[in-house]
Amino acid sequence: MFKNLYQSSHFMKSIEGRAAKVHSFMRGLSMSHCYPFSPFADPSSPAFDDLDASFSGANPFSKIFEMYPTSMKKLYVVDGGLTFNSPFPLVLRPQREVDLILSFDFSARPSDTALPFKEILLAQQWANLNKVPFPKIDQNIVNVEGRKECYVFEDPEDPKCPVVLHFVLANIRFRDEIKPGVPRTTDEEKEFADFDIFDDPQRPYSTFNFKYPKKSFERLSKLTEYNTLLYTDLIKGKIKQCIQRRQKHYSDIKRPIGLSDIKKLPINREHSVNLEHYVESFDDGLYDEMNK
């Protein structure tokens, strides 16, 4: 009964049905814009017309820059996955200086052969909105490299752009190998790995399935372990590449913002001068490193 209610289109389309409601701790406060997510962003909100043309229909990030009205008594608390199901905003703030992102996207897809890039395309769109570096996500990579357990997205021309290793839920080479390089030999081993994830008519891995038999759980657990181990050398190689890139572009990567970016921030003169001194200190640190 609960499952049918949860899947009801009317129930799911209502914010009352999807969101927890709590008292607004911001009620009565005076709000003002302070710092953008990225110091490289313009003070004004970006124009949605400039976003990737591949996204059509309703904008999933509509009103993202609007302040929540502090006159309302209640707040609706929702899962961030309703917008997109990967927590990229947590690592994309430029001050974190992230070099390598391992993206494990286990979101549901219409079929096992469906393109597994819906969530990372939304991450790219979000990054464009907030003016933070993010590699171009080209879905044609499947036509070039075929179906894989992991795809690499990077921008060799931008030293501040993180490398993304995008792991997807796919049962490909796991069907034939127990571990990378170790083939399956017995009928039992082959039967264990012979399963579909999204094409199975029984839908054992549906988003709305909250209970897993032991075998289904073991299959999924071993599959994700295998897919990760399969790309151990790739992960190590990209870590090495990121270290070399940081050494080569130290001065460009180390400084989180430039002096010209400070002018974009809505701060008073005193704070602006203090921030300028802070940014200039990175040049002093670079000079010290070069003379060691």
Phi and psi restraints in degrees (value plus and minus 20) as a CYANA .aco file:
   2 PHE   PHI     -81.9   -41.9
   2 PHE   PSI     -60.0   -20.0
   3 LYS   PHI     -82.9   -42.9
   3 LYS   PSI     -63.9   -23.9
   4 ASN   PHI     -84.4   -44.4
   4 ASN   PSI     -59.0   -19.0
   5 LEU   PHI     -85.7   -45.7
   5 LEU   PSI     -60.5   -20.5
   6 TYR   PHI     -85.8   -45.8
   6 TYR   PSI     -54.1   -14.1
   7 GLN   PHI    -107.7   -67.7
   7 GLN   PSI     -24.1    15.9
   8 SER   PHI     -82.7   -42.7
   8 SER   PSI     108.2   148.2
   9 SER   PHI     -82.8   -42.8
   9 SER   PSI     -59.5   -19.5
  10 HIS   PHI     -85.0   -45.0
  10 HIS   PSI     -61.6   -21.6
  11 PHE   PHI     -84.6   -44.6
  11 PHE   PSI     -63.7   -23.7
  12 MET   PHI     -93.5   -53.5
  12 MET   PSI     -47.2    -7.2
  13 LYS   PHI     -99.0   -59.0
  13 LYS   PSI     -34.3     5.7
  14 SER   PHI    -110.1   -70.1
  14 SER   PSI     109.9   149.9
  15 ILE   PHI     -85.2   -45.2
  15 ILE   PSI     -46.8    -6.8
  16 GLU   PHI     -84.6   -44.6
  16 GLU   PSI     -52.4   -12.4
  17 GLY   PHI    -102.5   -62.5
  17 GLY   PSI     -40.0     0.0
  18 ARG   PHI    -125.9   -85.9
  18 ARG   PSI     -40.0     0.0
  19 ALA   PHI    -137.4   -97.4
  19 ALA   PSI     125.8   165.8
  20 ALA   PHI     -98.7   -58.7
  20 ALA   PSI     127.7   167.7
  21 LYS   PHI    -141.6  -101.6
  21 LYS   PSI     105.6   145.6
  22 VAL   PHI    -150.8  -110.8
  22 VAL   PSI     144.7   184.7
  23 HIS   PHI     -86.2   -46.2
  23 HIS   PSI     118.2   158.2
  24 SER   PHI     -97.4   -57.4
  24 SER   PSI      95.1   135.1
  25 PHE   PHI     -96.2   -56.2
  25 PHE   PSI     -27.6    12.4
  26 MET   PHI    -118.5   -78.5
  26 MET   PSI     -19.6    20.4
  27 ARG   PHI     -80.1   -40.1
  27 ARG   PSI     108.2   148.2
  28 GLY   PHI      70.0   110.0
  28 GLY   PSI     -27.6    12.4
  29 LEU   PHI     -98.1   -58.1
  29 LEU   PSI     132.0   172.0
  30 SER   PHI    -115.6   -75.6
  30 SER   PSI     100.3   140.3
  31 MET   PHI    -121.7   -81.7
  31 MET   PSI     128.5   168.5
  32 SER   PHI    -170.3  -130.3
  32 SER   PSI     128.1   168.1
  33 HIS   PHI     -90.8   -50.8
  33 HIS   PSI     116.4   156.4
  34 CYS   PHI    -141.0  -101.0
  34 CYS   PSI    -107.9   -67.9
  35 TYR   PHI    -128.7   -88.7
  35 TYR   PSI     119.0   159.0
  36 PRO   PHI     -92.6   -52.6
  36 PRO   PSI     145.5   185.5
  37 PHE   PHI     -78.1   -38.1
  37 PHE   PSI     -62.2   -22.2
  38 SER   PHI    -137.1   -97.1
  38 SER   PSI     115.9   155.9
  39 PRO   PHI     -86.5   -46.5
  39 PRO   PSI     -30.4     9.6
  40 PHE   PHI    -109.2   -69.2
  40 PHE   PSI     -26.7    13.3
  41 ALA   PHI     -99.8   -59.8
  41 ALA   PSI     132.2   172.2
  42 ASP   PHI     -94.8   -54.8
  42 ASP   PSI     133.7   173.7
  43 PRO   PHI     -81.5   -41.5
  43 PRO   PSI     -53.2   -13.2
  44 SER   PHI    -102.2   -62.2
  44 SER   PSI     138.2   178.2
  45 SER   PHI     -88.3   -48.3
  45 SER   PSI     119.6   159.6
  46 PRO   PHI     -85.0   -45.0
  46 PRO   PSI     133.2   173.2
  47 ALA   PHI    -102.5   -62.5
  47 ALA   PSI     110.6   150.6
  48 PHE   PHI     -87.8   -47.8
  48 PHE   PSI     -40.2    -0.2
  49 ASP   PHI     -85.9   -45.9
  49 ASP   PSI     -40.1    -0.1
  50 ASP   PHI    -107.0   -67.0
  50 ASP   PSI     -20.3    19.7
  51 LEU   PHI     -94.9   -54.9
  51 LEU   PSI     148.1   188.1
  52 ASP   PHI     -74.5   -34.5
  52 ASP   PSI     107.2   147.2
  53 ALA   PHI     -87.8   -47.8
  53 ALA   PSI     -32.7     7.3
  54 SER   PHI     -91.4   -51.4
  54 SER   PSI     -33.3     6.7
  55 PHE   PHI    -116.7   -76.7
  55 PHE   PSI     103.4   143.4
  56 SER   PHI    -147.7  -107.7
  56 SER   PSI     149.8   189.8
  57 GLY   PHI      60.3   100.3
  57 GLY   PSI    -173.8  -133.8
  58 ALA   PHI     -84.8   -44.8
  58 ALA   PSI     116.2   156.2
  59 ASN   PHI     -99.6   -59.6
  59 ASN   PSI     100.2   140.2
  60 PRO   PHI     -87.5   -47.5
  60 PRO   PSI     -36.7     3.3
  61 PHE   PHI    -130.8   -90.8
  61 PHE   PSI       2.7    42.7
  62 SER   PHI     -77.9   -37.9
  62 SER   PSI     114.3   154.3
  63 LYS   PHI      46.8    86.8
  63 LYS   PSI       2.8    42.8
  64 ILE   PHI     -84.1   -44.1
  64 ILE   PSI     -47.9    -7.9
  65 PHE   PHI    -117.3   -77.3
  65 PHE   PSI     -18.6    21.4
  66 GLU   PHI    -100.3   -60.3
  66 GLU   PSI     121.5   161.5
  67 MET   PHI     -95.7   -55.7
  67 MET   PSI     124.4   164.4
  68 TYR   PHI     -93.0   -53.0
  68 TYR   PSI     111.6   151.6
  69 PRO   PHI     -83.5   -43.5
  69 PRO   PSI     104.3   144.3
  70 THR   PHI    -104.1   -64.1
  70 THR   PSI     -15.7    24.3
  71 SER   PHI    -106.2   -66.2
  71 SER   PSI     -34.6     5.4
  72 MET   PHI     -96.7   -56.7
  72 MET   PSI     123.4   163.4
  73 LYS   PHI    -100.3   -60.3
  73 LYS   PSI     -46.8    -6.8
  74 LYS   PHI    -139.4   -99.4
  74 LYS   PSI     132.9   172.9
  75 LEU   PHI    -134.9   -94.9
  75 LEU   PSI     117.6   157.6
  76 TYR   PHI    -115.4   -75.4
  76 TYR   PSI     100.9   140.9
  77 VAL   PHI    -123.6   -83.6
  77 VAL   PSI      96.2   136.2
  78 VAL   PHI    -143.4  -103.4
  78 VAL   PSI     141.4   181.4
  79 ASP   PHI     -92.0   -52.0
  79 ASP   PSI     109.7   149.7
  80 GLY   PHI     -79.8   -39.8
  80 GLY   PSI     -40.4    -0.4
  81 GLY   PHI     -85.7   -45.7
  81 GLY   PSI     -34.3     5.7
  82 LEU   PHI     -87.9   -47.9
  82 LEU   PSI     -43.8    -3.8
  83 THR   PHI    -108.5   -68.5
  83 THR   PSI     -80.5   -40.5
  84 PHE   PHI    -173.1  -133.1
  84 PHE   PSI     131.0   171.0
  85 ASN   PHI    -115.6   -75.6
  85 ASN   PSI       4.4    44.4
  86 SER   PHI    -153.3  -113.3
  86 SER   PSI     113.2   153.2
  87 PRO   PHI    -103.6   -63.6
  87 PRO   PSI      28.2    68.2
  88 PHE   PHI     -81.5   -41.5
  88 PHE   PSI     -56.1   -16.1
  89 PRO   PHI     -75.3   -35.3
  89 PRO   PSI     -47.2    -7.2
  90 LEU   PHI     -88.0   -48.0
  90 LEU   PSI     -45.3    -5.3
  91 VAL   PHI    -133.2   -93.2
  91 VAL   PSI     -26.1    13.9
  92 LEU   PHI    -109.9   -69.9
  92 LEU   PSI     -27.3    12.7
  93 ARG   PHI     -78.2   -38.2
  93 ARG   PSI     107.2   147.2
  94 PRO   PHI     -75.5   -35.5
  94 PRO   PSI     -53.4   -13.4
  95 GLN   PHI     -84.1   -44.1
  95 GLN   PSI     -38.4     1.6
  96 ARG   PHI     -94.9   -54.9
  96 ARG   PSI     -41.4    -1.4
  97 GLU   PHI      33.0    73.0
  97 GLU   PSI      27.7    67.7
  98 VAL   PHI     -94.4   -54.4
  98 VAL   PSI     110.4   150.4
  99 ASP   PHI    -118.0   -78.0
  99 ASP   PSI     -56.2   -16.2
 100 LEU   PHI    -158.5  -118.5
 100 LEU   PSI     110.7   150.7
 101 ILE   PHI    -139.9   -99.9
 101 ILE   PSI     104.6   144.6
 102 LEU   PHI    -117.0   -77.0
 102 LEU   PSI      87.3   127.3
 103 SER   PHI    -118.6   -78.6
 103 SER   PSI      96.0   136.0
 104 PHE   PHI    -127.3   -87.3
 104 PHE   PSI      81.3   121.3
 105 ASP   PHI    -125.0   -85.0
 105 ASP   PSI      85.0   125.0
 106 PHE   PHI    -130.2   -90.2
 106 PHE   PSI       8.6    48.6
 107 SER   PHI     -89.4   -49.4
 107 SER   PSI     134.4   174.4
 108 ALA   PHI     -87.3   -47.3
 108 ALA   PSI     127.4   167.4
 109 ARG   PHI    -152.1  -112.1
 109 ARG   PSI     138.2   178.2
 110 PRO   PHI     -80.3   -40.3
 110 PRO   PSI     -52.5   -12.5
 111 SER   PHI    -175.9  -135.9
 111 SER   PSI     150.1   190.1
 112 ASP   PHI     -86.7   -46.7
 112 ASP   PSI     -46.1    -6.1
 113 THR   PHI    -114.3   -74.3
 113 THR   PSI     -22.7    17.3
 114 ALA   PHI     -86.3   -46.3
 114 ALA   PSI     127.3   167.3
 115 LEU   PHI     -81.7   -41.7
 115 LEU   PSI     110.7   150.7
 116 PRO   PHI    -116.3   -76.3
 116 PRO   PSI      23.3    63.3
 117 PHE   PHI    -140.5  -100.5
 117 PHE   PSI     -10.5    29.5
 118 LYS   PHI     -78.0   -38.0
 118 LYS   PSI     -68.1   -28.1
 119 GLU   PHI     -92.3   -52.3
 119 GLU   PSI     -59.1   -19.1
 120 ILE   PHI     -93.9   -53.9
 120 ILE   PSI     -45.9    -5.9
 121 LEU   PHI     -87.4   -47.4
 121 LEU   PSI     -57.7   -17.7
 122 LEU   PHI     -86.1   -46.1
 122 LEU   PSI     -57.2   -17.2
 123 ALA   PHI     -82.7   -42.7
 123 ALA   PSI     -60.4   -20.4
 124 GLN   PHI     -83.2   -43.2
 124 GLN   PSI     -62.2   -22.2
 125 GLN   PHI     -83.8   -43.8
 125 GLN   PSI     -62.2   -22.2
 126 TRP   PHI     -82.9   -42.9
 126 TRP   PSI     -61.9   -21.9
 127 ALA   PHI     -83.5   -43.5
 127 ALA   PSI     -60.4   -20.4
 128 ASN   PHI     -82.4   -42.4
 128 ASN   PSI     -60.2   -20.2
 129 LEU   PHI     -80.6   -40.6
 129 LEU   PSI     -59.8   -19.8
 130 ASN   PHI    -117.7   -77.7
 130 ASN   PSI     -11.9    28.1
 131 LYS   PHI      37.4    77.4
 131 LYS   PSI      24.5    64.5
 132 VAL   PHI    -134.8   -94.8
 132 VAL   PSI     126.3   166.3
 133 PRO   PHI     -83.0   -43.0
 133 PRO   PSI     116.3   156.3
 134 PHE   PHI    -177.4  -137.4
 134 PHE   PSI     118.2   158.2
 135 PRO   PHI     -88.2   -48.2
 135 PRO   PSI     132.5   172.5
 136 LYS   PHI     -88.7   -48.7
 136 LYS   PSI     109.0   149.0
 137 ILE   PHI    -117.7   -77.7
 137 ILE   PSI      85.1   125.1
 138 ASP   PHI    -124.4   -84.4
 138 ASP   PSI      91.1   131.1
 139 GLN   PHI     -87.6   -47.6
 139 GLN   PSI     -36.1     3.9
 140 ASN   PHI     -88.1   -48.1
 140 ASN   PSI     -26.9    13.1
 141 ILE   PHI     -78.5   -38.5
 141 ILE   PSI     -47.7    -7.7
 142 VAL   PHI     -87.6   -47.6
 142 VAL   PSI     -57.5   -17.5
 143 ASN   PHI     -88.7   -48.7
 143 ASN   PSI     -48.5    -8.5
 144 VAL   PHI    -105.7   -65.7
 144 VAL   PSI     -67.2   -27.2
 145 GLU   PHI    -122.3   -82.3
 145 GLU   PSI     -32.0     8.0
 146 GLY   PHI      61.7   101.7
 146 GLY   PSI    -198.7  -158.7
 147 ARG   PHI     -92.1   -52.1
 147 ARG   PSI     110.4   150.4
 148 LYS   PHI    -159.4  -119.4
 148 LYS   PSI     149.7   189.7
 149 GLU   PHI    -107.4   -67.4
 149 GLU   PSI     -38.0     2.0
 150 CYS   PHI    -170.2  -130.2
 150 CYS   PSI     116.7   156.7
 151 TYR   PHI    -142.5  -102.5
 151 TYR   PSI     125.2   165.2
 152 VAL   PHI    -126.3   -86.3
 152 VAL   PSI     108.5   148.5
 153 PHE   PHI    -144.4  -104.4
 153 PHE   PSI     108.2   148.2
 154 GLU   PHI    -176.9  -136.9
 154 GLU   PSI     143.4   183.4
 155 ASP   PHI    -144.6  -104.6
 155 ASP   PSI      77.6   117.6
 156 PRO   PHI     -83.0   -43.0
 156 PRO   PSI     -38.9     1.1
 157 GLU   PHI    -106.4   -66.4
 157 GLU   PSI     -33.8     6.2
 158 ASP   PHI    -138.6   -98.6
 158 ASP   PSI      86.2   126.2
 159 PRO   PHI     -86.9   -46.9
 159 PRO   PSI     -35.8     4.2
 160 LYS   PHI    -112.5   -72.5
 160 LYS   PSI     -25.7    14.3
 161 CYS   PHI    -105.1   -65.1
 161 CYS   PSI     104.7   144.7
 162 PRO   PHI     -89.0   -49.0
 162 PRO   PSI     131.3   171.3
 163 VAL   PHI    -106.5   -66.5
 163 VAL   PSI     112.4   152.4
 164 VAL   PHI    -134.8   -94.8
 164 VAL   PSI     100.4   140.4
 165 LEU   PHI    -118.8   -78.8
 165 LEU   PSI      88.9   128.9
 166 HIS   PHI    -119.3   -79.3
 166 HIS   PSI      81.2   121.2
 167 PHE   PHI    -107.2   -67.2
 167 PHE   PSI     112.1   152.1
 168 VAL   PHI    -140.6  -100.6
 168 VAL   PSI     142.7   182.7
 169 LEU   PHI    -104.4   -64.4
 169 LEU   PSI      82.4   122.4
 170 ALA   PHI    -167.3  -127.3
 170 ALA   PSI     114.0   154.0
 171 ASN   PHI    -122.8   -82.8
 171 ASN   PSI      71.9   111.9
 172 ILE   PHI    -137.2   -97.2
 172 ILE   PSI    -102.7   -62.7
 173 ARG   PHI     -95.8   -55.8
 173 ARG   PSI     -38.1     1.9
 174 PHE   PHI     -80.8   -40.8
 174 PHE   PSI     -47.6    -7.6
 175 ARG   PHI     -81.2   -41.2
 175 ARG   PSI     -50.2   -10.2
 176 ASP   PHI    -126.6   -86.6
 176 ASP   PSI     -31.0     9.0
 177 GLU   PHI    -152.5  -112.5
 177 GLU   PSI     119.3   159.3
 178 ILE   PHI     -95.8   -55.8
 178 ILE   PSI     -67.3   -27.3
 179 LYS   PHI    -151.7  -111.7
 179 LYS   PSI     141.2   181.2
 180 PRO   PHI     -73.8   -33.8
 180 PRO   PSI      98.8   138.8
 181 GLY   PHI      70.0   110.0
 181 GLY   PSI     -24.4    15.6
 182 VAL   PHI    -133.8   -93.8
 182 VAL   PSI      85.2   125.2
 183 PRO   PHI     -92.4   -52.4
 183 PRO   PSI     133.8   173.8
 184 ARG   PHI     -99.2   -59.2
 184 ARG   PSI     119.3   159.3
 185 THR   PHI    -140.9  -100.9
 185 THR   PSI     -60.4   -20.4
 186 THR   PHI    -107.0   -67.0
 186 THR   PSI     138.7   178.7
 187 ASP   PHI     -82.3   -42.3
 187 ASP   PSI     -56.8   -16.8
 188 GLU   PHI     -83.5   -43.5
 188 GLU   PSI     -63.2   -23.2
 189 GLU   PHI     -84.7   -44.7
 189 GLU   PSI     -60.6   -20.6
 190 LYS   PHI     -89.5   -49.5
 190 LYS   PSI     -59.5   -19.5
 191 GLU   PHI     -85.3   -45.3
 191 GLU   PSI     -58.1   -18.1
 192 PHE   PHI     -80.1   -40.1
 192 PHE   PSI     -57.7   -17.7
 193 ALA   PHI    -112.9   -72.9
 193 ALA   PSI     -23.2    16.8
 194 ASP   PHI    -111.0   -71.0
 194 ASP   PSI      62.8   102.8
 195 PHE   PHI    -170.6  -130.6
 195 PHE   PSI     132.0   172.0
 196 ASP   PHI    -119.1   -79.1
 196 ASP   PSI     134.6   174.6
 197 ILE   PHI    -117.3   -77.3
 197 ILE   PSI     -72.8   -32.8
 198 PHE   PHI    -128.1   -88.1
 198 PHE   PSI     -35.5     4.5
 199 ASP   PHI    -110.6   -70.6
 199 ASP   PSI     -29.8    10.2
 200 ASP   PHI     -84.4   -44.4
 200 ASP   PSI     102.7   142.7
 201 PRO   PHI     -78.1   -38.1
 201 PRO   PSI     -47.3    -7.3
 202 GLN   PHI     -97.2   -57.2
 202 GLN   PSI     -31.7     8.3
 203 ARG   PHI      29.0    69.0
 203 ARG   PSI      36.0    76.0
 204 PRO   PHI     -86.5   -46.5
 204 PRO   PSI     -42.1    -2.1
 205 TYR   PHI    -132.4   -92.4
 205 TYR   PSI      10.2    50.2
 206 SER   PHI     -83.1   -43.1
 206 SER   PSI     128.4   168.4
 207 THR   PHI     -77.0   -37.0
 207 THR   PSI     -49.5    -9.5
 208 PHE   PHI    -114.4   -74.4
 208 PHE   PSI     -10.8    29.2
 209 ASN   PHI    -116.6   -76.6
 209 ASN   PSI      91.6   131.6
 210 PHE   PHI    -118.8   -78.8
 210 PHE   PSI     -21.5    18.5
 211 LYS   PHI    -150.8  -110.8
 211 LYS   PSI     112.8   152.8
 212 TYR   PHI    -139.4   -99.4
 212 TYR   PSI     110.2   150.2
 213 PRO   PHI     -82.2   -42.2
 213 PRO   PSI     138.3   178.3
 214 LYS   PHI     -76.7   -36.7
 214 LYS   PSI     -61.9   -21.9
 215 LYS   PHI     -85.8   -45.8
 215 LYS   PSI     -62.1   -22.1
 216 SER   PHI     -83.1   -43.1
 216 SER   PSI     -60.8   -20.8
 217 PHE   PHI     -84.8   -44.8
 217 PHE   PSI     -65.7   -25.7
 218 GLU   PHI     -83.0   -43.0
 218 GLU   PSI     -59.7   -19.7
 219 ARG   PHI     -80.2   -40.2
 219 ARG   PSI     -68.8   -28.8
 220 LEU   PHI     -87.5   -47.5
 220 LEU   PSI     -59.3   -19.3
 221 SER   PHI     -84.0   -44.0
 221 SER   PSI     -67.1   -27.1
 222 LYS   PHI     -87.8   -47.8
 222 LYS   PSI     -55.4   -15.4
 223 LEU   PHI     -82.4   -42.4
 223 LEU   PSI     -69.4   -29.4
 224 THR   PHI     -87.0   -47.0
 224 THR   PSI     -54.1   -14.1
 225 GLU   PHI     -84.9   -44.9
 225 GLU   PSI     -65.8   -25.8
 226 TYR   PHI     -81.8   -41.8
 226 TYR   PSI     -67.2   -27.2
 227 ASN   PHI     -80.4   -40.4
 227 ASN   PSI     -53.4   -13.4
 228 THR   PHI     -94.1   -54.1
 228 THR   PSI     -66.6   -26.6
 229 LEU   PHI     -82.8   -42.8
 229 LEU   PSI     -49.8    -9.8
 230 LEU   PHI     -80.6   -40.6
 230 LEU   PSI     -48.2    -8.2
 231 TYR   PHI    -131.4   -91.4
 231 TYR   PSI       7.0    47.0
 232 THR   PHI     -78.4   -38.4
 232 THR   PSI     -66.1   -26.1
 233 ASP   PHI     -84.1   -44.1
 233 ASP   PSI     -57.8   -17.8
 234 LEU   PHI     -83.4   -43.4
 234 LEU   PSI     -64.4   -24.4
 235 ILE   PHI     -80.6   -40.6
 235 ILE   PSI     -67.4   -27.4
 236 LYS   PHI     -82.6   -42.6
 236 LYS   PSI     -59.9   -19.9
 237 GLY   PHI     -84.4   -44.4
 237 GLY   PSI     -59.2   -19.2
 238 LYS   PHI     -92.6   -52.6
 238 LYS   PSI     -53.3   -13.3
 239 ILE   PHI     -81.6   -41.6
 239 ILE   PSI     -65.5   -25.5
 240 LYS   PHI     -81.8   -41.8
 240 LYS   PSI     -62.2   -22.2
 241 GLN   PHI     -82.2   -42.2
 241 GLN   PSI     -61.3   -21.3
 242 CYS   PHI     -86.4   -46.4
 242 CYS   PSI     -57.7   -17.7
 243 ILE   PHI     -84.1   -44.1
 243 ILE   PSI     -64.7   -24.7
 244 GLN   PHI     -84.8   -44.8
 244 GLN   PSI     -58.7   -18.7
 245 ARG   PHI     -86.0   -46.0
 245 ARG   PSI     -61.0   -21.0
 246 ARG   PHI     -85.7   -45.7
 246 ARG   PSI     -57.9   -17.9
 247 GLN   PHI     -85.7   -45.7
 247 GLN   PSI     -58.5   -18.5
 248 LYS   PHI     -93.3   -53.3
 248 LYS   PSI     -58.1   -18.1
 249 HIS   PHI    -132.9   -92.9
 249 HIS   PSI      18.8    58.8
 250 TYR   PHI     -73.8   -33.8
 250 TYR   PSI     -68.5   -28.5
 251 SER   PHI     -85.9   -45.9
 251 SER   PSI     -54.2   -14.2
 252 ASP   PHI     -96.5   -56.5
 252 ASP   PSI     -56.7   -16.7
 253 ILE   PHI    -103.1   -63.1
 253 ILE   PSI     -57.9   -17.9
 254 LYS   PHI     -83.5   -43.5
 254 LYS   PSI     -59.9   -19.9
 255 ARG   PHI     -97.1   -57.1
 255 ARG   PSI      98.3   138.3
 256 PRO   PHI     -89.1   -49.1
 256 PRO   PSI     -52.6   -12.6
 257 ILE   PHI    -163.8  -123.8
 257 ILE   PSI     142.3   182.3
 258 GLY   PHI    -121.2   -81.2
 258 GLY   PSI     145.7   185.7
 259 LEU   PHI     -80.9   -40.9
 259 LEU   PSI     -55.4   -15.4
 260 SER   PHI     -87.2   -47.2
 260 SER   PSI     -45.1    -5.1
 261 ASP   PHI     -92.7   -52.7
 261 ASP   PSI     -43.9    -3.9
 262 ILE   PHI     -83.6   -43.6
 262 ILE   PSI     -51.5   -11.5
 263 LYS   PHI     -83.6   -43.6
 263 LYS   PSI     -41.8    -1.8
 264 LYS   PHI     -98.7   -58.7
 264 LYS   PSI     -35.7     4.3
 265 LEU   PHI    -105.5   -65.5
 265 LEU   PSI     115.1   155.1
 266 PRO   PHI    -100.4   -60.4
 266 PRO   PSI      48.9    88.9
 267 ILE   PHI    -146.7  -106.7
 267 ILE   PSI     139.0   179.0
 268 ASN   PHI     -94.0   -54.0
 268 ASN   PSI     152.7   192.7
 269 ARG   PHI     -83.2   -43.2
 269 ARG   PSI     -60.3   -20.3
 270 GLU   PHI     -81.9   -41.9
 270 GLU   PSI     -67.2   -27.2
 271 HIS   PHI     -86.8   -46.8
 271 HIS   PSI     -54.2   -14.2
 272 SER   PHI     -83.5   -43.5
 272 SER   PSI     -63.0   -23.0
 273 VAL   PHI     -84.7   -44.7
 273 VAL   PSI     -63.0   -23.0
 274 ASN   PHI     -81.9   -41.9
 274 ASN   PSI     -60.2   -20.2
 275 LEU   PHI     -88.1   -48.1
 275 LEU   PSI     -56.7   -16.7
 276 GLU   PHI     -81.4   -41.4
 276 GLU   PSI     -62.8   -22.8
 277 HIS   PHI     -83.6   -43.6
 277 HIS   PSI     -57.9   -17.9
 278 TYR   PHI     -85.5   -45.5
 278 TYR   PSI     -64.8   -24.8
 279 VAL   PHI     -85.3   -45.3
 279 VAL   PSI     -59.6   -19.6
 280 GLU   PHI     -83.9   -43.9
 280 GLU   PSI     -46.8    -6.8
 281 SER   PHI     -84.9   -44.9
 281 SER   PSI     -43.8    -3.8
 282 PHE   PHI     -86.0   -46.0
 282 PHE   PSI     -54.9   -14.9
 283 ASP   PHI     -85.3   -45.3
 283 ASP   PSI     -57.9   -17.9
 284 ASP   PHI     -83.8   -43.8
 284 ASP   PSI     -61.1   -21.1
 285 GLY   PHI     -85.0   -45.0
 285 GLY   PSI     -58.5   -18.5
 286 LEU   PHI     -83.9   -43.9
 286 LEU   PSI     -60.6   -20.6
 287 TYR   PHI     -82.3   -42.3
 287 TYR   PSI     -61.1   -21.1
 288 ASP   PHI     -85.0   -45.0
 288 ASP   PSI     -60.5   -20.5
 289 GLU   PHI     -84.1   -44.1
 289 GLU   PSI     -59.0   -19.0
 290 MET   PHI     -92.4   -52.4
 290 MET   PSI     -40.6    -0.6
 291 ASN   PHI    -125.0   -85.0
 291 ASN   PSI      -9.2    30.8
